Amino acid sequence: MTAPNELRLLKWSGPEGKPCYLSTDERGGYMSRLADNIEAVQLGTATELLEEAYEALNDRDVDLDEMRRLANKLSGALRDILRVAISRGHLLAVGEPRP
């Protein structure tokens, strides 16, 4: 089984909003693949929103409600991507050899 410092932070939360972690030695297992697929979707969504934001910022006719909607979506995407980055960062730190 995975050591406690090698747990993978998952996208979803558990009861009372507490973080969920995956502990497995099976990188190709169902839960690992599910987490990989969700992270890929999150990264794709963030990429699309970034392009949408670029276009909106260059459009002088975009209205305030549209900008608010976009800002809300970007905030959610950033929150998701930060969670992915934190999880991957922890896993990378664990895998690095010590001097």
DARA-V662472 format. One record per residue. RES is the residue in one letter. PHI is phi in whole degrees, -180 to 180 (none if undefined). Layout:
res = (RES,RES)
phi = (PHI,PHI)
//
This chain:
res = (M,T,A,P,N,E,L,R,L,L,K,W,S,G,P,E,G,K,P,C,Y,L,S,T,D,E,R,G,G,Y,M,S,R,L,A,D,N,I,E,A,V,Q,L,G,T,A,T,E,L,L,E,E,A,Y,E,A,L,N,D,R,D,V,D,L,D,E,M,R,R,L,A,N,K,L,S,G,A,L,R,D,I,L,R,V,A,I,S,R,G,H,L,L,A,V,G,E,P,R,P)
phi = (none,-68,-67,-55,-81,-111,-69,-101,-71,-97,-65,-89,-107,-95,-57,62,75,-74,-64,-108,-125,-108,-122,-159,-93,-96,-62,-97,-70,-56,-67,-64,-66,-61,-63,-61,-65,-64,-62,-64,-65,-62,-65,-64,-62,-62,-62,-64,-67,-62,-65,-62,-65,-59,-65,-65,-68,-94,-105,-70,-95,-68,-89,-63,-62,-65,-66,-64,-59,-64,-62,-64,-64,-63,-62,-64,-65,-64,-59,-63,-68,-63,-64,-62,-63,-63,-62,-66,-62,-64,-67,-66,-62,-68,-81,-76,-70,-87,-68)
//
